[in-house]
Protein backbone atom coordinates (compact mmCIF):
# COMPACT_ATOMS: atom_id res chain seq x y z
CA UNK A 1 0.00 0.00 0.00
CA UNK A 2 2.82 2.41 0.80
CA UNK A 3 4.30 1.69 -2.62
CA UNK A 4 0.97 2.46 -4.27
CA UNK A 5 0.65 5.79 -2.45
CA UNK A 6 4.29 6.65 -3.21
CA UNK A 7 3.69 5.86 -6.90
CA UNK A 8 0.60 8.05 -6.88
CA UNK A 9 2.57 10.90 -5.29
CA UNK A 10 5.23 10.51 -8.00
CA UNK A 11 2.51 10.73 -10.65
CA UNK A 12 1.46 14.03 -9.02
CA UNK A 13 5.02 15.40 -9.45
CA UNK A 14 6.16 14.74 -5.88
CA UNK A 15 9.68 13.42 -5.31
CA UNK A 16 9.48 10.52 -2.87
CA UNK A 17 12.54 10.30 -0.64
CA UNK A 18 14.05 6.88 0.02
CA UNK A 19 15.12 5.31 3.30
CA UNK A 20 13.25 7.48 5.74
CA UNK A 21 12.93 6.33 9.32
CA UNK A 22 10.77 9.29 10.34
CA UNK A 23 7.45 8.10 8.89
CA UNK A 24 6.41 5.71 6.13
CA UNK A 25 6.74 8.25 3.29
CA UNK A 26 8.46 11.61 2.96
CA UNK A 27 7.99 13.49 -0.30
CA UNK A 28 8.91 16.93 -1.64
CA UNK A 29 7.41 19.19 -4.28
CA UNK A 30 7.93 22.88 -5.03
CA UNK A 31 9.63 23.59 -1.72
CA UNK A 32 6.99 21.72 0.27
CA UNK A 33 7.49 18.57 2.31
CA UNK A 34 4.88 15.87 3.00
CA UNK A 35 5.02 13.32 5.79
CA UNK A 36 2.66 10.37 5.31
CA UNK A 37 1.86 7.48 7.60
CA UNK A 38 0.35 4.41 5.91
CA UNK A 39 -1.81 1.86 7.72
CA UNK A 40 -2.49 -1.36 5.84
CA UNK A 41 -4.53 -4.43 6.71
CA UNK A 42 -5.33 -4.62 10.40
CA UNK A 43 -7.69 -6.25 12.85
CA UNK A 44 -8.01 -2.98 14.80
CA UNK A 45 -8.34 -0.12 12.31
CA UNK A 46 -9.53 2.39 14.93
CA UNK A 47 -6.50 1.82 17.15
CA UNK A 48 -4.12 1.85 14.18
CA UNK A 49 -5.56 5.11 12.82
CA UNK A 50 -5.28 6.73 16.26
CA UNK A 51 -1.68 5.53 16.53
CA UNK A 52 -0.86 6.86 13.05
CA UNK A 53 -2.32 10.28 13.86
CA UNK A 54 -0.23 10.34 17.03
CA UNK A 55 2.89 9.41 15.05
CA UNK A 56 2.23 12.27 12.64
CA UNK A 57 1.53 14.75 15.45
CA UNK A 58 4.90 13.90 17.02
CA UNK A 59 6.58 14.86 13.71
CA UNK A 60 4.89 18.24 13.49
CA UNK A 61 7.02 21.35 13.94
CA UNK A 62 6.47 23.34 17.12
CA UNK A 63 5.90 26.50 15.06
CA UNK A 64 3.45 26.81 12.15
CA UNK A 65 5.11 25.98 8.85
CA UNK A 66 3.03 26.22 5.67
CA UNK A 67 5.68 24.28 3.74
CA UNK A 68 5.02 21.09 5.72
CA UNK A 69 1.92 18.92 5.40
CA UNK A 70 0.84 15.54 6.67
CA UNK A 71 -1.25 12.67 5.36
CA UNK A 72 -2.79 9.55 6.82
CA UNK A 73 -3.27 6.76 4.28
CA UNK A 74 -5.58 3.79 4.96
CA UNK A 75 -6.92 0.81 3.06
CA UNK A 76 -9.97 1.65 1.00
CA UNK A 77 -12.30 -0.66 2.86
CA UNK A 78 -15.25 0.33 5.07
CA UNK A 79 -13.76 -0.25 8.55
CA UNK A 80 -10.50 1.56 7.83
CA UNK A 81 -12.17 4.48 6.07
CA UNK A 82 -14.70 4.82 8.91
CA UNK A 83 -11.88 4.86 11.46
CA UNK A 84 -9.99 7.52 9.49
CA UNK A 85 -12.89 9.91 8.94
CA UNK A 86 -14.09 9.82 12.55
CA UNK A 87 -11.40 12.40 13.43
CA UNK A 88 -13.06 15.83 13.55
CA UNK A 89 -12.44 17.74 10.32
CA UNK A 90 -11.79 20.93 12.28
CA UNK A 91 -8.88 19.21 14.06
CA UNK A 92 -7.52 17.76 10.83
CA UNK A 93 -7.64 21.26 9.33
CA UNK A 94 -5.76 22.69 12.30
CA UNK A 95 -3.14 19.96 11.98
CA UNK A 96 -2.84 20.38 8.21
CA UNK A 97 -3.59 16.70 7.78
CA UNK A 98 -5.13 15.04 4.73
CA UNK A 99 -6.72 11.59 4.58
CA UNK A 100 -6.35 9.19 1.65
CA UNK A 101 -7.50 5.65 0.90
CA UNK A 102 -5.77 3.14 -1.36
CA UNK A 103 -7.78 0.30 -2.91
CA UNK A 104 -6.65 -3.24 -3.74
CA UNK A 105 -5.68 -2.19 -7.27
CA UNK A 106 -3.50 0.68 -6.04
CA UNK A 107 -6.03 3.41 -6.81
CA UNK A 108 -5.85 6.42 -4.51
CA UNK A 109 -8.78 8.56 -3.45
CA UNK A 110 -8.83 11.62 -1.27
CA UNK A 111 -11.08 11.38 1.80
CA UNK A 112 -10.32 14.76 3.34
CA UNK A 113 -7.91 17.64 2.89
CA UNK A 114 -5.29 17.90 0.23
CA UNK A 115 -1.52 17.62 0.07
C-alpha positions as CSV (number, residue, x, y, z in Angstrom):
1,X,0.0,0.0,0.0
2,X,2.8,2.4,0.8
3,X,4.3,1.7,-2.6
4,X,1.0,2.5,-4.3
5,X,0.7,5.8,-2.5
6,X,4.3,6.6,-3.2
7,X,3.7,5.9,-6.9
8,X,0.6,8.0,-6.9
9,X,2.6,10.9,-5.3
10,X,5.2,10.5,-8.0
11,X,2.5,10.7,-10.6
12,X,1.5,14.0,-9.0
13,X,5.0,15.4,-9.4
14,X,6.2,14.7,-5.9
15,X,9.7,13.4,-5.3
16,X,9.5,10.5,-2.9
17,X,12.5,10.3,-0.6
18,X,14.0,6.9,0.0
19,X,15.1,5.3,3.3
20,X,13.3,7.5,5.7
21,X,12.9,6.3,9.3
22,X,10.8,9.3,10.3
23,X,7.4,8.1,8.9
24,X,6.4,5.7,6.1
25,X,6.7,8.3,3.3
26,X,8.5,11.6,3.0
27,X,8.0,13.5,-0.3
28,X,8.9,16.9,-1.6
29,X,7.4,19.2,-4.3
30,X,7.9,22.9,-5.0
31,X,9.6,23.6,-1.7
32,X,7.0,21.7,0.3
33,X,7.5,18.6,2.3
34,X,4.9,15.9,3.0
35,X,5.0,13.3,5.8
36,X,2.7,10.4,5.3
37,X,1.9,7.5,7.6
38,X,0.4,4.4,5.9
39,X,-1.8,1.9,7.7
40,X,-2.5,-1.4,5.8
41,X,-4.5,-4.4,6.7
42,X,-5.3,-4.6,10.4
43,X,-7.7,-6.3,12.8
44,X,-8.0,-3.0,14.8
45,X,-8.3,-0.1,12.3
46,X,-9.5,2.4,14.9
47,X,-6.5,1.8,17.1
48,X,-4.1,1.8,14.2
49,X,-5.6,5.1,12.8
50,X,-5.3,6.7,16.3
51,X,-1.7,5.5,16.5
52,X,-0.9,6.9,13.1
53,X,-2.3,10.3,13.9
54,X,-0.2,10.3,17.0
55,X,2.9,9.4,15.0
56,X,2.2,12.3,12.6
57,X,1.5,14.8,15.5
58,X,4.9,13.9,17.0
59,X,6.6,14.9,13.7
60,X,4.9,18.2,13.5
61,X,7.0,21.3,13.9
62,X,6.5,23.3,17.1
63,X,5.9,26.5,15.1
64,X,3.5,26.8,12.1
65,X,5.1,26.0,8.8
66,X,3.0,26.2,5.7
67,X,5.7,24.3,3.7
68,X,5.0,21.1,5.7
69,X,1.9,18.9,5.4
70,X,0.8,15.5,6.7
71,X,-1.2,12.7,5.4
72,X,-2.8,9.5,6.8
73,X,-3.3,6.8,4.3
74,X,-5.6,3.8,5.0
75,X,-6.9,0.8,3.1
76,X,-10.0,1.6,1.0
77,X,-12.3,-0.7,2.9
78,X,-15.2,0.3,5.1
79,X,-13.8,-0.2,8.6
80,X,-10.5,1.6,7.8
81,X,-12.2,4.5,6.1
82,X,-14.7,4.8,8.9
83,X,-11.9,4.9,11.5
84,X,-10.0,7.5,9.5
85,X,-12.9,9.9,8.9
86,X,-14.1,9.8,12.5
87,X,-11.4,12.4,13.4
88,X,-13.1,15.8,13.5
89,X,-12.4,17.7,10.3
90,X,-11.8,20.9,12.3
91,X,-8.9,19.2,14.1
92,X,-7.5,17.8,10.8
93,X,-7.6,21.3,9.3
94,X,-5.8,22.7,12.3
95,X,-3.1,20.0,12.0
96,X,-2.8,20.4,8.2
97,X,-3.6,16.7,7.8
98,X,-5.1,15.0,4.7
99,X,-6.7,11.6,4.6
100,X,-6.4,9.2,1.7
101,X,-7.5,5.7,0.9
102,X,-5.8,3.1,-1.4
103,X,-7.8,0.3,-2.9
104,X,-6.7,-3.2,-3.7
105,X,-5.7,-2.2,-7.3
106,X,-3.5,0.7,-6.0
107,X,-6.0,3.4,-6.8
108,X,-5.9,6.4,-4.5
109,X,-8.8,8.6,-3.4
110,X,-8.8,11.6,-1.3
111,X,-11.1,11.4,1.8
112,X,-10.3,14.8,3.3
113,X,-7.9,17.6,2.9
114,X,-5.3,17.9,0.2
115,X,-1.5,17.6,0.1
